[in-house]
């Protein structure tokens, strides 16, 4: 398989990792994510999921 074919494929499942200090806060985070994805259906699941772990990664 060529690199261009592999790069053009989207994964079947993309995890969206969330964390919070309480169950209520976690539900709030999930609700905000759901609202954002419904308001911007042009965003791919990969585009939505990538910034979360990238922005919280620590050296």
DABEL-V755232 format. One record per residue. RES is the residue in one letter. BURIAL is b if it has 24 or more other ideal C-beta (glycine too) atoms within 12 Angstrom, else e. Layout:
RES|BURIAL / RES|BURIAL
This chain:
X|e / X|e / X|e / X|e / X|e / X|e / X|e / X|e / X|e / X|e / X|e / X|e / X|e / X|e / X|e / X|e / X|e / X|e / X|e / X|e / X|e / X|e / X|e / X|e / X|e / X|e / X|e / X|e / X|e / X|e / X|e / X|e / X|b / X|e / X|e / X|e / X|e / X|e / X|e / X|e / X|e / X|e / X|e / X|e / X|e / X|e / X|e / X|b / X|e / X|e / X|e / X|e / X|e / X|e / X|e / X|e / X|e / X|e / X|e
